[in-house]
Every structure is written in C-alpha cells, then in structure tokens.
C-alpha cells in the first residue's frame, strides 16, 4: 500500500511538472516577451526539466527495488549548464563552462567513475568517439559535488555549416558492478572557419532551432510548409541575440536571484 501511494504521488508530481512546462511553452508561443521574461522562462524550463528527471529517477528506483526485492542503484547524467545554440569559430574555446551532474536515487551508491568523455554527434550519429575533433573534452569526476566540469572545451574542426551536438558519457562502478551513463544531446551549434560564414551559419541555426522547443534534442531544418507564430519566432531570435552579445549570463544571474526568493519551490512541489 505504501509503495502504491508513493507511486501515485510521484506520477502526480511528474504530471504537474509537465503541465507547468506546457504553460511556459504556450506563453512563449502567444506573447512577445521582454528580454528579462524570456530568460526567466528559460531558467524555469531548465529547473522544471531537471526536477522531472530527478523525480523520474526516484520512481525508477522504487519500481526496481520492488521488482528485485533489494537496493538498486539508479543514476542519470544531466547537462546542468551549457552554452545556448550558437555559432563559433574553429579553434576557439566554447566560452562557457559545461557542467554535467550525476543524479542518483535515494539509496544509490557510486564508488568510482571513469573520466567524462565528450563525443561529437551529427544527424543522430556519433561521429567522433576518440576525441580527435575536440580539445579539453575530458575531465575527472568531482565526487563531493557529484559532477564533471569542462572549463576549456575547444572545437578543432569545422562542421561545414552542419548543425552538430555533443554527448557526454562515463563508466560508473556501484557495488562492484560497472555500468555506463550518457547524457542527452547538447544544444546544437555550428563551427565555422572564418567570419564570412557567420551570417549564413547564424541564419541556418536560428531557422532550425526556432521550430523546436528548448527541451528538444533532435533538430532538422523546417519543411517549406511548416509555420510558427510571430511571438514564438521573436522570442527565439531575442534569446539568440542575448546569447551572441554576452548579455544572457547577466540576465540569467538576475533570474536565478529572483527564483532564489522562492527557495522552498522544490519542497512545495514535491511535498
């Protein structure tokens, strides 16, 4: 009975989070937002999605424990911080730290972890498994904070106007058993070789990503018949402009400061 009660409550929380995310999506689709509100919605989406991942992890742990009759280690790699979709020059640093966190169940115990590995992904396929196209794409596990931090990520290649993404993976040891963990694909980006390619690459990136939610991880150019509303397109272009000009981080810090005033938000939703 207790297990069924917990199962029901976790499913209810997951549905509530999904409802909040749908409302945020509708807000972006129906209203042209100020720069501050665009960033606040972005931060709320990221926070809610990470909450959903954690609650789903607890649910999976419960189901596994019931089916096996013992303690089961469940974990998930999440990209907690990463650059927005952007165009970068070959040989230049990404410009922002990439933070990958290891979410764990309530009873999960991770003894050791291999270094994090960065893989390049294009058109749904991994195209660089040995790190030859990426510099600074590996780092050790910070066990105190349960995370990996890549501070000097650099692309050593041109994507030839193709949109690419990154995936991060590692090997984990729990109770003497070894398993693998992998993130979802990162936000998309394009790597160019000279400034003359910037406008064309930016247009391609904006057109592709504008037709997708920020929570999507599969991207393709829109078909000629596809349409989106003007507010959604303007909000997307505005977010891309903020990221390109360096103002996004400043507004994100403000948004996080505002949300800090709702410090009991997680507790109220999960209780």
Secondary structure per residue as TSV (DSSP state, phi and psi in degrees):
chain	resnum	aa	ss	phi	psi
A	1	X	-	360.0	-42.4
A	2	X	H	-63.2	-42.1
A	3	X	H	-63.6	-41.1
A	4	X	H	-64.4	-36.7
A	5	X	H	-65.0	-44.4
A	6	X	H	-64.5	-41.2
A	7	X	H	-60.7	-42.5
A	8	X	H	-65.9	-42.2
A	9	X	H	-67.2	-41.7
A	10	X	H	-65.7	-38.8
A	11	X	H	-64.6	-37.4
A	12	X	H	-64.8	-42.5
A	13	X	H	-63.5	-43.6
A	14	X	H	-60.3	-39.9
A	15	X	H	-68.3	-38.3
A	16	X	H	-63.8	-41.5
A	17	X	H	-63.8	-43.4
A	18	X	H	-60.6	-39.6
A	19	X	H	-64.0	-42.1
A	20	X	H	-61.6	-42.5
A	21	X	H	-64.5	-38.8
A	22	X	H	-64.5	-38.4
A	23	X	H	-64.6	-40.3
A	24	X	H	-64.9	-40.2
A	25	X	H	-62.0	-44.4
A	26	X	H	-63.4	-36.6
A	27	X	H	-60.5	-44.4
A	28	X	H	-68.6	-30.5
A	29	X	H	-78.7	-26.0
A	30	X	H	-106.0	-18.6
A	31	X	-	-130.9	139.8
A	32	X	-	-81.7	115.8
A	33	X	-	-95.9	154.8
A	34	X	-	-70.6	164.5
A	35	X	H	-59.2	-39.9
A	36	X	H	-63.6	-40.7
A	37	X	H	-71.4	-35.7
A	38	X	H	-58.6	-44.7
A	39	X	H	-72.2	-37.2
A	40	X	H	-62.6	-42.3
A	41	X	H	-62.9	-41.6
A	42	X	H	-59.2	-45.5
A	43	X	H	-67.4	-38.8
A	44	X	H	-63.5	-41.4
A	45	X	H	-61.5	-44.7
A	46	X	H	-63.2	-45.0
A	47	X	H	-61.8	-46.0
A	48	X	H	-66.8	-38.9
A	49	X	H	-64.7	-41.9
A	50	X	H	-65.4	-36.8
A	51	X	H	-62.0	-41.2
A	52	X	H	-62.1	-42.9
A	53	X	H	-58.7	-44.4
A	54	X	H	-67.7	-43.9
A	55	X	H	-64.5	-40.7
A	56	X	H	-62.7	-35.3
A	57	X	H	-64.3	-43.5
A	58	X	H	-61.4	-40.3
A	59	X	H	-64.6	-44.0
A	60	X	H	-62.4	-39.3
A	61	X	H	-62.6	-43.3
A	62	X	H	-61.3	-48.9
A	63	X	H	-61.8	-41.4
A	64	X	H	-66.7	-40.1
A	65	X	H	-65.7	-38.2
A	66	X	H	-66.8	-43.2
A	67	X	H	-71.9	-31.3
A	68	X	H	-98.7	-18.9
A	69	X	S	76.2	15.6
A	70	X	S	-149.1	-174.1
A	71	X	-	-78.8	128.4
A	72	X	-	-121.3	133.5
A	73	X	-	-86.0	121.3
A	74	X	-	-124.3	140.5
A	75	X	E	-152.3	165.1
A	76	X	E	-153.3	134.3
A	77	X	E	-88.0	129.7
A	78	X	E	-127.6	134.5
A	79	X	E	-80.7	102.0
A	80	X	E	-81.2	-31.9
A	81	X	E	-143.9	135.1
A	82	X	-	-159.9	160.2
A	83	X	-	-64.8	152.0
A	84	X	-	-67.7	163.9
A	85	X	S	-51.4	127.9
A	86	X	E	-157.3	168.9
A	87	X	E	-106.9	131.9
A	88	X	E	-131.7	159.1
A	89	X	E	-87.1	141.8
A	90	X	T	-56.7	134.8
A	91	X	T	85.5	-2.5
A	92	X	S	-98.0	152.1
A	93	X	B	-69.7	151.6
A	94	X	-	-58.6	-34.3
A	95	X	S	101.5	-18.1
A	96	X	S	-133.3	148.5
A	97	X	-	-69.6	140.4
A	98	X	E	-102.8	123.2
A	99	X	E	-113.0	118.1
A	100	X	E	-113.2	120.2
A	101	X	E	-106.8	153.0
A	102	X	E	-104.6	106.8
A	103	X	E	-82.8	140.0
A	104	X	E	-131.6	157.9
A	105	X	-	-73.3	174.1
A	106	X	T	-66.5	-29.8
A	107	X	T	-110.0	8.3
A	108	X	-	-76.4	142.1
A	109	X	-	-132.6	119.8
A	110	X	-	-108.8	113.9
A	111	X	-	-76.7	-48.7
A	112	X	E	-141.8	161.5
A	113	X	E	-141.2	141.7
A	114	X	-	-72.3	165.5
A	115	X	-	-60.1	151.5
A	116	X	E	-71.3	141.1
A	117	X	E	-119.1	136.2
A	118	X	E	-103.6	125.3
A	119	X	E	-115.5	144.5
A	120	X	E	-90.5	136.2
A	121	X	E	-126.9	130.3
A	122	X	E	-140.5	131.0
A	123	X	T	49.5	51.5
A	124	X	T	70.7	6.0
A	125	X	E	-124.7	144.4
A	126	X	E	-78.3	124.7
A	127	X	E	-113.9	-4.6
A	128	X	E	-143.6	96.3
A	129	X	S	-96.4	-8.4
A	130	X	S	-109.1	5.1
A	131	X	S	72.7	20.0
A	132	X	T	-73.8	-21.7
A	133	X	T	-99.1	-4.0
A	134	X	E	-131.0	131.9
A	135	X	E	-102.5	145.4
A	136	X	S	70.9	23.7
A	137	X	-	-92.6	14.3
A	138	X	E	-137.3	148.3
A	139	X	E	-159.8	163.6
A	140	X	-	-86.6	161.4
A	141	X	-	-78.3	130.9
A	142	X	B	-92.1	98.2
A	143	X	T	-68.9	-29.7
A	144	X	T	-65.5	-36.7
A	145	X	T	-107.7	2.1
A	146	X	T	52.7	50.8
A	147	X	E	-153.0	165.8
A	148	X	E	-118.2	140.4
A	149	X	E	-128.6	116.6
A	150	X	E	-99.8	110.8
A	151	X	-	-101.8	-17.9
A	152	X	-	-130.5	51.6
A	153	X	-	-75.0	128.7
A	154	X	E	-137.2	137.0
A	155	X	E	-94.5	124.5
A	156	X	-	-100.0	21.4
A	157	X	S	-145.3	165.5
A	158	X	-	-106.6	139.0
A	159	X	-	-88.0	1.7
A	160	X	T	54.4	47.7
A	161	X	T	68.8	7.6
A	162	X	-	-87.0	144.1
A	163	X	-	-82.8	130.2
A	164	X	B	-128.9	167.0
A	165	X	E	-139.6	169.7
A	166	X	E	-116.9	149.0
A	167	X	E	-129.3	144.1
A	168	X	E	-118.6	139.0
A	169	X	E	-144.2	161.4
A	170	X	E	-158.4	168.2
A	171	X	E	-106.4	131.8
A	172	X	E	-117.2	144.4
A	173	X	E	-115.2	125.0
A	174	X	E	-139.5	124.1
A	175	X	T	53.6	38.7
A	176	X	T	80.2	-0.6
A	177	X	E	-109.3	143.5
A	178	X	E	-106.2	132.9
A	179	X	E	-140.0	167.7
A	180	X	E	-110.1	152.0
A	181	X	E	-134.8	143.4
A	182	X	E	-144.4	141.4
A	183	X	-	-79.4	167.3
A	184	X	-	-70.7	163.3
A	185	X	-	-61.1	149.2
A	186	X	-	-73.7	178.1
A	187	X	-	-60.3	152.1
A	188	X	-	-78.1	158.1
A	189	X	E	-155.7	166.2
A	190	X	E	-128.4	135.7
A	191	X	E	-107.9	125.1
A	192	X	E	-113.4	164.6
A	193	X	S	-100.4	-21.0
A	194	X	S	-151.9	163.0
A	195	X	G	-63.2	-25.2
A	196	X	G	-64.9	-18.2
A	197	X	G	-89.7	-5.8
A	198	X	H	-62.7	-47.9
A	199	X	H	-64.4	-43.4
A	200	X	H	-65.3	-41.5
A	201	X	H	-67.0	-39.5
A	202	X	H	-64.6	-43.8
A	203	X	H	-60.5	-43.2
A	204	X	H	-63.8	-42.7
A	205	X	H	-66.4	-44.2
A	206	X	H	-63.8	-46.3
A	207	X	H	-61.9	-39.1
A	208	X	H	-69.8	-49.3
A	209	X	H	-77.0	-24.3
A	210	X	H	-64.0	-25.9
A	211	X	T	-90.4	9.2
A	212	X	S	-127.4	157.0
A	213	X	-	-76.3	155.4
A	214	X	T	-65.0	-15.4
A	215	X	T	-90.3	-7.2
A	216	X	-	-72.6	154.7
A	217	X	-	-130.3	6.5
A	218	X	-	-119.0	126.2
A	219	X	-	-127.3	139.2
A	220	X	-	-150.8	155.6
A	221	X	-	-62.2	139.7
A	222	X	-	-66.4	150.2
A	223	X	-	-76.0	157.6
A	224	X	T	-56.4	-29.7
A	225	X	T	-86.7	-9.4
A	226	X	-	-73.4	142.4
A	227	X	-	-136.5	155.2
A	228	X	-	-136.7	160.5
A	229	X	-	-73.1	156.6
A	230	X	H	-59.5	-45.6
A	231	X	H	-57.8	-42.9
A	232	X	H	-61.6	-42.2
A	233	X	H	-67.7	-44.1
A	234	X	H	-64.3	-42.5
A	235	X	H	-62.0	-37.9
A	236	X	H	-68.4	-45.7
A	237	X	H	-61.7	-39.5
A	238	X	H	-62.8	-41.8
A	239	X	H	-65.5	-39.5
A	240	X	H	-64.9	-40.2
A	241	X	H	-63.6	-43.7
A	242	X	H	-61.3	-40.8
A	243	X	H	-67.4	-39.3
A	244	X	H	-70.1	-30.7
A	245	X	H	-95.4	-1.5
A	246	X	T	86.4	2.4
A	247	X	-	-83.9	-13.4
A	248	X	H	-61.7	-44.4
A	249	X	H	-62.5	-40.1
A	250	X	H	-60.0	-45.2
A	251	X	H	-71.0	-31.9
A	252	X	H	-64.7	-40.8
A	253	X	H	-60.9	-40.3
A	254	X	H	-64.7	-43.6
A	255	X	H	-61.9	-41.9
A	256	X	H	-67.1	-34.2
A	257	X	H	-65.1	-38.8
A	258	X	H	-65.8	-45.0
A	259	X	H	-68.8	-23.0
A	260	X	H	-62.7	-28.1
A	261	X	T	-67.3	-16.2
A	262	X	T	-105.1	51.9
A	263	X	T	-62.7	-23.4
A	264	X	T	-94.1	13.7
A	265	X	H	-59.1	-50.8
A	266	X	H	-58.3	-42.9
A	267	X	H	-65.5	-41.8
A	268	X	H	-66.4	-38.1
A	269	X	H	-71.0	-39.6
A	270	X	H	-84.7	-12.9
A	271	X	-	-87.7	360.0
